[in-house]
Amino acid sequence: MQQPIILRTDAELNMGVSVMTELTAMARIVTAEDDRPETIVRCAPEADIIFTCYAPITAEVINAALKLRGIVKYGVGVDSIDLKAASARGIPVVHCPDYGTGTVADQAFALLMALARKITQIDRGMRKGGWLWPEPKFLGTELGNKIMGIVGLGRIGSAMAQRALGFGMKVLVHDPYVENETLVFATLDELVERADFLSLHCVLTPETRGMITAERLRRMKHTAIIVNVSRGALIDQDALVEALKNGEIAGAGLDVFVEEPLSVDHPLYSFDNVVCSPHFAFYTREAFERLERQCCDKIRALLEGKMPPDLKNREILPDDDSHLRTEGDINLSEHRQQWQENHLDVATHELLDRDARVFIHQSLSTPCLNTITGCEGIYLIDSQGRRLMDFHGNSVHQVGFGHPRVIEAVKNQLDELSFCPRRYTNRPAVDLAEKLAALAPGALNKVLLTPSGTGAIGIAMKIARYITGRHKTVSMTDSFHGASLDAISIGGEALVRDGLGPLLPGCFHVPWPKTEKDADAIEKILIEQKDIGAVIAEPMRCTTVERPHDAYWQRVRKLCDEHGALLVFDEIPLALGRTGKMFCCEHFGVTPDILVIGKGLGGAIMPLAAVIVREDFDILQDRALGHYTHEKSPVASAAALATIAVIEEEGLLEHTRTLGAEALEIMAAVKSRHSVVADIRGLGLALAMEIGDDSADSILYHCLSNGLSFKVSAGNVLTLTPPLVITSEQLTEAFQIVESALS
Ligand SMILES: Cc1ncc(COP(=O)(O)O)c(C=O)c1O
């Protein structure tokens, strides 16, 4: 295969120098000898990737680059690239918005401190006049308790706020586009008047150009210092010179200017209380290395046909990403990117970047949203200390996170017996199987444990084949039963099935049912095929909280019996109290032949699932059903026993029914106030709010900003599955957050 070519512009910058070995291993590097458009156009036709900084990547360049797979910007601003032309050809333009966040904030702070303590004046004075202490004109200002006014709370503004708080300053923010519970916001005029230090961190737009006017400079405290590391034109520079001349403010720290480079005879240089740097706030070793690494990773992804993070022209993505949305909210969305830019600090971005470098990317997972450092009760705690009520929890947290009884049981079990190899058994595993057999309805009393729900589904499918001698199945379109090839064969989601080639034969799908009449679709297949081995379904769809009419399952049960098919219920996310009963199928009095449970069985600590079947199916002594390495895990079993004990002894089933009813009332009231809420549904604490337009994703990110996490299913359903240990007050608070997002 021909080696791909990376066309590198801006020769003098030596871009990629620190990652050159990696780059040359993936492609041949061609460096344009200069940045004139005609030179780049000449080099363009052979380029697979254009790797550029300031050089003009015009429409002509883009259209000449017939093999082009992507443009990687060495830095943040993409004004030198014709985005429209790139989008017209579907070529991704990616940049590196976060490589220099901390570094730029450091520079802003350095300018601020230099002015507060008159460092440059003192240094210059000493060089000229020697030891100049005591000298009243060098009296400094301390930072503690002073007001740091921040204009623009993006990544750098947030990093600045963090630094200011670390110095014991009070932070006041102006940003009409951002919400943040922990910081105090103000209008620009109020900010200008109250700030002791005013630092600008916003982009230059027609709205922000010249926002620091002569009038606003006059309104500043005469002891105040202004710092600008964003764009020179945010400040009326002539007015700034006047304000400094008239002593209206105490100083200015500037990395950026209206015209760059700043002419050597510019009046700004005449002030002792002005500290300048030549637009290089981004210039540290660490930021440089990050930038090089990020560019290298983005180039690699593009060459491998993947979409790297930080795509600038998102319009090239297909409009219809609905196939990605059936199971959960997607990890490519623009809202997610914006949310990350506004809420995550440098350390978090760094860990996310490391995660994205080392883990295999896939929808719904890597690249990830955020990093967490703790989980307790109903809360997740992120790396920046924010507490989020977790109404998603991957459906494992019936008893909440880190329940003390489950933790204690796990710890004790670790001391006693930590693993049990095949051929051996142990007391907790036997106790658990007995407990599950006793709890499960009807004659379901033989158990097999596995470490994952997917594995348990696979076992259920094998048992159905052995017992009936038939391999065919009927399941529901758009259902999810796990991610392995057998589970996706019965699962109906395009996202998990597409592009994987032939799946298991004989897997029939019917639309998700509502009424009893919808059982006709299953009856038709049972009659036509004559040899269906199993009907496999969630008794209620957990993601969208859609519950067929009770009579539907009663009829399907009868149909299965009449046609010799087994009924398999996948209650992996629903069992153990989620719906207010130990098992969801108890709500409509239908007992399946095989019941599969998982998720919360391990108490939100251990991975564990179980298949529970009729005793008369236990005839497969000489067959292999699936004996997983961690089949009879004593530690997972101890966690499960403690979890079930908590559910029973803390009365969580009744609590769930009570709070579920409360939640439905609250949701009904919310619906009556917000026409965008198209429907509300709930059974126990499996709750759903269907949104009538396309705002579900933005509602999610608004809620995340305000302390509530949940999943969006099917593109427009807020799936709300709180831990069952939630209190009534917490539930009310969560719905207040949802309602504020709807507003
Ligand atoms: C209904 C259903 N079945 C099966 C599974 C697979 O379980 P696991 O991820 O533990 O393999 C899931 C997981 O989300 C599920 O929701």
The ligand as an ORCA input file, in Angstrom:
! r2SCAN-3c Opt
* xyz 0 1
  C     -31.684     -5.409     29.244
  C     -30.224     -5.733     29.290
  N     -29.805     -6.981     29.027
  C     -28.498     -7.312     29.061
  C     -27.522     -6.387     29.352
  C     -26.069     -6.783     29.360
  O     -25.537     -6.808     30.652
  P     -23.958     -6.702     30.890
  O     -23.537     -5.339     30.451
  O     -23.778     -6.929     32.360
  O     -23.305     -7.757     30.076
  C     -27.915     -5.071     29.629
  C     -26.900     -4.044     29.913
  O     -27.098     -2.866     29.782
  C     -29.293     -4.744     29.597
  O     -29.709     -3.486     29.864
*
